[in-house]
Amino acid sequence: MNHIITFTIFIYILNIPFGFWRSATTIFSRNWYLAIHIPVPAVIMLRIYCDLGWSWQSYALMAISFFLGQLTGKLIHRYHEVQ
């Protein structure tokens, strides 16, 4: 269980800069697509390396942390636009 929590925190932190980048691009553009999908292979490789398994609970935590990291990056970008 401890590895899964560490893994979800890592996914969250990894996705913050990509969410920041994504919010600065045009929706459905090439860069928008890349900002969403570049972290995916890193997450899969780390998942295999850490031997976390493929249970549905870990998928749910992974998806939530992925989404929240992207959202946090977007909110940080919007905050810096206002400043």
N, C-alpha and C positions, 0 to 999 in steps of 0.2 A: 504493500500500500504506500509506503514511503517513496518508492521510486515513481509511482504514478503521480503523486503530488508534485514532486520535483520536476517531472516531465511536463506536467500541465503549466507550471510556472515558467519553465523554459520556453514552451510554445507561446505563451502569452507575451513574454519579453521579446522573443524573436519576431513576432508579428507587429509590434508597435511601429518600427521604422517602415515596414511595408504598408501599413495602414496610412501612415503619414504620406508616403509616396503616392499611394492609390488616390488619396483625396485631392492631390494636386493634378491629377490627370483627367482627361475626358472619359466619361463612362463608356465602357465597351471598346476602348481603344486598345492598341497593342500594349502600351505601358500599363494600363489598368489591369489587363489580363495577366501580365507578368507579375505585377505587384501582389496579386492574389495567389498565383501558382508557383512562384519561385520557392517559397518556404516549404512547400509540400514534400519534395524529395528529401530535404534535410530532416524533416520530421519523421518520415518513413525510415530513413537510414538510422536515425537515432533510436527509433522504436525497435528496430531489429537488433542494433548493437546492445541496447540495454536489456534485451530479452523480456519485454513487457507482456508479450502475448497479444492476442487479438480479440479480447472479450468485448462485448458490446458496451460495458460500463466504461472501459477506457476510451472507446470511440466517442462516447457522449462527452466525457471530460475533455478530450482532445478537440472536438468540434467547438465546444463552448469557449475554451481558452483561445482557440484560433480566432473565433469571431470577436471576443472581447479585446484581444490584442489589436486586431484591425480597427475596431471601433475606437479604442483609446488613441491610436495613432491619428485617426481622422479628427478626433476632438482636439488633440494637441495642435494639429495643423490649423484647424479653425480658430483656435485661441491665438495662435501666432499671426494669423491674417488680420485679426482685429487689432492687435497691438501695433 
